[in-house]
């Protein structure tokens, strides 16, 4: 019954895991202890909650794991700057998926007898969602750390319904990456310490989305055209339909308000740098891009302009170099210095 309601709500993947300590949690604990989480202090601070689903819902016995494919079309602006694919649309996926999962859970509550409780989680909730999704058989965790589904690849958003219902768990699926290392080889900053183990302090997605303040020069240079996130380790994955004729590519899942065709292309670096508070709220205030904040995205655009030697941003960079926010000011001054240099 839950499976049926979740399908009606638009979820493509459904699986059930036991509400217990997440699989391979010792490895996650070691990752934190080694400082691989960079500046994401919240991961360290919520470690005890992540280890125990019961801390999210007393009496929790099962975790209903759900996946929702998002569009595979690249998010490329007119100046070739790039946004991560998951940022498509005006609506933040957290709210979109939460509403869908709540709808499914409430519909199931009306149909299932008895008094039972649940809590809906999307990735901002401290739950080891990829580990539980793999345990629930939705897919396997690939060498790039993403959950991979043989039907939909890795372009997946995840949600969970933690419940005190005692539901029969699903079996995990076998890892199917084999000897392929394309994701590891494609990373421009060599952010993978080993297969499945990411050093966030070397990851462009971390620097452009999670990090606050100035970006070190070596990572500004590495940004290239990336202004929000990075999909390179997913783009080369054969399970996403790319590379040497491997064709797992499926038609884009009907993602409703997350689908790109009803939305304009992303703004260029110059347009981002020119955005005032009102323009930002209208364009990104309710979207996933708001995670970076206006000044953060402008910092990224400035650094990208320097890395790509985008002279069309010179005027906007001059203005940005005078702002009080240190991250944007630093990136703008660095970019202006780059524009003055002649490439060898």
C-alpha positions as CSV (number, residue, x, y, z in Angstrom):
1,X,0.0,0.0,0.0
2,X,2.8,2.4,0.8
3,X,4.6,1.4,-2.4
4,X,1.5,2.2,-4.4
5,X,1.0,5.6,-2.8
6,X,4.6,6.5,-3.3
7,X,4.4,5.6,-6.9
8,X,1.3,7.8,-7.3
9,X,3.3,10.6,-5.7
10,X,5.8,10.3,-8.5
11,X,8.7,8.4,-6.9
12,X,10.5,6.0,-9.2
13,X,12.4,4.0,-6.6
14,X,11.0,2.4,-3.5
15,X,12.7,0.2,-0.9
16,X,12.5,-0.6,2.8
17,X,15.4,-0.8,5.3
18,X,15.6,-1.6,9.0
19,X,15.7,1.5,11.2
20,X,19.1,0.7,12.8
21,X,22.6,2.0,12.7
22,X,23.4,2.7,9.0
23,X,25.5,0.2,7.1
24,X,29.3,1.0,7.1
25,X,28.8,3.8,9.6
26,X,32.2,3.2,11.0
27,X,33.7,4.3,7.7
28,X,31.6,7.5,7.8
29,X,32.9,8.1,11.4
30,X,36.5,7.7,10.2
31,X,35.8,10.1,7.3
32,X,34.7,12.7,9.8
33,X,37.7,12.0,12.1
34,X,40.1,12.5,9.2
35,X,38.6,15.9,8.4
36,X,37.4,14.8,5.0
37,X,34.2,16.8,5.5
38,X,36.1,20.1,5.1
39,X,34.1,23.0,6.6
40,X,30.8,21.1,6.9
41,X,30.7,21.2,10.7
42,X,27.1,20.2,10.7
43,X,28.0,16.7,9.6
44,X,30.3,16.3,12.7
45,X,27.8,17.9,15.0
46,X,24.9,15.6,13.9
47,X,26.9,12.4,14.0
48,X,25.0,10.9,17.0
49,X,21.6,11.6,15.3
50,X,22.8,10.1,12.0
51,X,23.8,6.9,13.8
52,X,20.4,6.3,15.4
53,X,17.1,6.8,13.3
54,X,15.3,6.5,16.6
55,X,16.5,9.9,17.5
56,X,14.5,11.2,14.6
57,X,11.4,9.2,15.4
58,X,11.1,7.4,18.8
59,X,10.2,3.7,18.2
60,X,11.3,3.8,14.6
61,X,11.5,0.3,13.1
62,X,11.5,0.9,9.3
63,X,12.8,3.4,6.8
64,X,10.9,3.7,3.5
65,X,13.5,4.9,1.0
66,X,12.4,6.8,-2.1
67,X,14.2,8.1,-5.2
68,X,13.1,10.7,-7.7
69,X,15.0,11.1,-10.9
70,X,15.8,14.7,-11.9
71,X,16.4,15.9,-15.5
72,X,19.6,14.9,-17.2
73,X,19.9,17.9,-19.5
74,X,23.0,20.0,-18.8
75,X,22.5,23.3,-17.2
76,X,24.6,25.6,-19.4
77,X,24.3,29.4,-19.7
78,X,25.0,31.4,-22.9
79,X,28.6,32.0,-21.8
80,X,29.1,28.3,-21.2
81,X,29.1,28.6,-17.4
82,X,27.6,25.5,-15.7
83,X,25.1,24.7,-13.0
84,X,24.6,21.3,-11.4
85,X,21.7,19.5,-13.0
86,X,19.8,19.1,-9.8
87,X,19.4,22.9,-9.5
88,X,16.8,22.9,-12.3
89,X,13.6,24.8,-11.7
90,X,12.2,27.5,-9.5
91,X,11.3,25.2,-6.6
92,X,13.8,23.9,-4.1
93,X,13.7,20.1,-4.3
94,X,13.6,19.8,-0.5
95,X,10.0,21.3,-0.4
96,X,8.9,19.5,-3.6
97,X,10.0,16.0,-2.4
98,X,8.8,16.6,1.2
99,X,5.3,17.5,-0.1
100,X,5.2,14.4,-2.3
101,X,6.4,12.1,0.5
102,X,4.0,13.6,3.0
103,X,1.1,13.2,0.5
104,X,2.0,9.5,0.1
105,X,2.3,8.9,3.8
106,X,-1.0,10.6,4.6
107,X,-2.8,8.6,1.9
108,X,-1.3,5.4,3.3
109,X,-2.3,6.4,6.8
110,X,-5.9,6.7,5.7
111,X,-5.8,3.2,4.2
112,X,-3.7,1.3,6.7
113,X,-5.4,0.3,10.0
114,X,-3.9,1.0,13.4
115,X,-2.2,3.9,15.1
116,X,1.3,4.4,13.6
117,X,3.7,7.3,13.3
118,X,6.0,8.5,10.6
119,X,8.5,11.3,9.8
120,X,9.4,12.5,6.3
121,X,13.1,13.3,5.7
122,X,14.8,15.0,2.8
123,X,18.6,15.4,2.7
124,X,18.8,18.4,5.1
125,X,17.6,15.9,7.9
126,X,20.5,14.2,9.5
127,X,19.9,10.7,8.1
128,X,22.4,8.5,6.2
129,X,20.0,8.4,3.3
130,X,22.4,6.9,0.6
131,X,23.4,4.1,3.0
132,X,19.8,3.3,3.8
133,X,18.8,3.6,0.1
134,X,21.5,1.1,-0.8
135,X,20.4,-1.2,2.1
136,X,16.8,-1.0,0.8
137,X,17.8,-2.1,-2.7
138,X,17.1,1.1,-4.6
139,X,20.6,1.0,-6.0
140,X,24.3,0.7,-5.0
141,X,26.8,3.3,-4.0
142,X,29.2,3.9,-6.8
143,X,32.9,4.8,-6.8
144,X,31.9,8.5,-6.9
145,X,29.9,8.1,-3.8
146,X,26.5,8.6,-5.6
147,X,23.6,6.2,-5.4
148,X,23.3,4.4,-8.7
149,X,20.2,2.8,-10.1
150,X,20.4,0.5,-13.1
151,X,17.2,2.1,-14.5
152,X,17.8,5.8,-13.8
153,X,21.6,6.2,-13.3
154,X,22.8,8.5,-10.5
155,X,20.7,11.7,-11.2
156,X,18.5,10.9,-8.3
157,X,17.0,12.9,-5.4
158,X,16.3,10.9,-2.3
159,X,13.6,11.1,0.4
160,X,12.6,8.8,3.3
161,X,9.6,8.0,5.4
162,X,10.8,6.9,8.9
163,X,8.1,4.9,10.6
164,X,7.3,2.8,13.6
165,X,5.6,0.2,11.4
166,X,7.5,-3.1,11.3
167,X,7.8,-3.5,7.5
168,X,9.6,-6.4,5.8
169,X,13.0,-5.1,4.5
170,X,14.1,-5.3,0.9
171,X,17.4,-7.0,-0.1
172,X,20.3,-4.8,-1.3
173,X,21.4,-5.1,-4.9
174,X,24.9,-6.0,-6.0
175,X,27.4,-3.3,-6.9
176,X,27.7,-3.1,-10.7
177,X,30.5,-0.7,-11.3
178,X,33.0,-3.4,-12.0
179,X,36.5,-2.3,-13.1
180,X,35.2,1.1,-14.4
181,X,37.0,4.2,-13.0
182,X,35.7,6.9,-15.3
183,X,34.2,8.9,-12.5
184,X,37.5,8.9,-10.6
185,X,39.5,9.7,-13.7
186,X,37.2,12.6,-14.7
187,X,37.5,14.6,-11.4
188,X,39.5,17.7,-12.3
189,X,40.8,18.1,-8.7
190,X,41.4,14.4,-7.9
191,X,39.0,14.7,-5.0
192,X,38.6,10.9,-4.5
193,X,41.1,9.5,-2.0
194,X,40.0,6.0,-3.1
195,X,36.8,4.6,-4.7
196,X,33.8,5.8,-2.8
197,X,35.8,8.1,-0.5
198,X,35.6,11.8,-1.3
199,X,37.8,14.5,0.2
200,X,35.3,17.4,0.3
201,X,38.1,19.9,0.6
202,X,39.1,19.1,-3.0
203,X,35.6,19.0,-4.5
204,X,34.2,21.8,-6.7
205,X,30.7,21.2,-5.5
206,X,31.8,21.8,-1.9
207,X,33.6,25.1,-2.8
208,X,30.8,26.4,-4.9
209,X,27.8,25.4,-2.7
210,X,28.7,24.6,0.9
211,X,31.8,26.8,1.5
212,X,31.4,30.4,2.9
213,X,34.0,33.1,2.4
214,X,37.0,33.3,0.1
215,X,37.9,30.4,-2.1
216,X,41.7,29.5,-2.1
217,X,43.4,30.5,-5.3
218,X,44.2,26.9,-6.4
219,X,40.4,26.1,-6.3
220,X,39.4,29.3,-8.1
221,X,41.7,28.3,-10.9
222,X,40.1,24.8,-10.9
223,X,36.5,26.1,-11.2
224,X,36.7,26.7,-14.9
225,X,33.1,27.1,-16.1
226,X,31.5,25.7,-12.9
227,X,29.6,28.3,-11.0
228,X,27.2,26.0,-9.0
229,X,28.2,22.5,-8.3
230,X,29.9,20.0,-10.6
231,X,28.5,16.9,-12.4
232,X,31.6,15.7,-14.1
233,X,31.9,12.4,-12.2
234,X,28.3,11.7,-13.1
235,X,28.5,12.8,-16.8
236,X,31.1,10.2,-17.6
237,X,29.3,7.3,-15.9
238,X,28.0,4.7,-18.4
239,X,25.0,4.1,-16.2
240,X,24.0,7.7,-17.1
241,X,24.1,6.8,-20.8
242,X,27.4,8.3,-21.8
243,X,30.6,6.8,-23.1
244,X,31.6,4.2,-25.7
245,X,28.1,3.5,-26.9
246,X,26.8,2.3,-23.6
247,X,23.2,3.3,-23.8
248,X,21.4,3.2,-20.4
249,X,20.0,6.6,-21.1
250,X,16.3,6.8,-20.6
251,X,13.8,9.5,-21.4
252,X,13.8,12.1,-18.6
253,X,11.5,11.3,-15.8
254,X,8.4,13.6,-15.7
255,X,9.7,15.7,-12.9
256,X,6.9,18.3,-12.9
257,X,8.2,21.6,-11.4
258,X,11.7,20.2,-11.5
259,X,11.6,19.8,-15.3
260,X,13.8,22.2,-17.2
261,X,11.7,22.8,-20.3
262,X,9.4,25.3,-18.6
263,X,12.2,27.4,-17.2
264,X,14.7,29.8,-18.7
265,X,18.4,28.9,-19.1
266,X,20.7,29.8,-16.2
267,X,22.2,33.3,-16.1
268,X,25.6,34.1,-17.4
269,X,28.5,35.1,-15.1
270,X,27.9,38.8,-16.0
271,X,24.2,38.5,-15.2
272,X,24.9,36.9,-11.9
273,X,27.4,39.6,-10.9
274,X,24.8,42.3,-11.7
275,X,22.1,40.7,-9.6
276,X,20.7,42.9,-6.8
277,X,18.7,41.5,-3.9
278,X,15.3,41.8,-5.6
279,X,16.5,40.1,-8.8
280,X,18.0,37.3,-6.7
281,X,14.8,36.7,-4.8
282,X,12.8,36.6,-8.0
283,X,15.2,34.2,-9.8
284,X,16.7,32.0,-7.1
285,X,15.0,32.8,-3.8
286,X,12.9,29.6,-3.7
287,X,15.3,27.4,-5.7
288,X,18.1,25.0,-4.7
289,X,20.6,27.6,-5.9
290,X,19.7,29.7,-2.9
291,X,21.9,27.3,-0.8
292,X,24.9,29.2,-2.1
293,X,23.3,32.6,-1.3
294,X,23.6,35.6,-3.6
295,X,27.1,36.7,-2.6
296,X,28.3,33.1,-2.7
297,X,27.1,32.6,-6.3
298,X,28.5,35.9,-7.3
299,X,31.8,34.9,-5.7
300,X,31.7,31.7,-7.9
301,X,30.9,33.7,-11.0
302,X,33.8,36.1,-10.3
303,X,36.2,33.2,-9.8
304,X,34.9,31.4,-12.9
305,X,35.3,34.7,-14.9
306,X,39.0,34.8,-13.9
307,X,39.6,31.1,-14.5
308,X,38.0,31.4,-18.0
309,X,39.4,34.9,-18.7
310,X,35.8,36.2,-19.4
311,X,36.5,39.8,-20.3
312,X,32.8,40.6,-20.6
313,X,32.7,40.6,-16.8
314,X,35.4,43.2,-16.4
315,X,33.1,46.1,-15.4
316,X,31.1,44.0,-13.0
317,X,34.3,42.6,-11.5
318,X,35.5,46.1,-10.9
319,X,32.4,46.9,-8.9
320,X,32.5,43.6,-7.0
321,X,36.1,44.2,-6.0
322,X,34.9,47.0,-3.8
323,X,32.2,45.2,-1.8
324,X,32.6,44.5,1.8
325,X,31.8,40.7,1.6
326,X,35.3,39.1,1.7
327,X,34.6,36.1,-0.5
328,X,33.2,38.1,-3.5
329,X,35.8,40.9,-3.1
330,X,38.7,38.4,-3.0
331,X,37.4,36.5,-6.1
332,X,36.8,39.7,-8.1
333,X,40.2,41.1,-7.4
334,X,41.8,37.7,-8.3
335,X,39.8,37.6,-11.5
336,X,40.8,41.2,-12.5
337,X,44.5,40.2,-12.0
338,X,44.0,37.2,-14.2
339,X,42.3,39.3,-16.9
340,X,45.4,41.6,-17.0
341,X,47.7,38.6,-17.6
342,X,48.4,37.3,-21.1
343,X,48.0,33.5,-21.3
344,X,51.2,31.7,-22.2
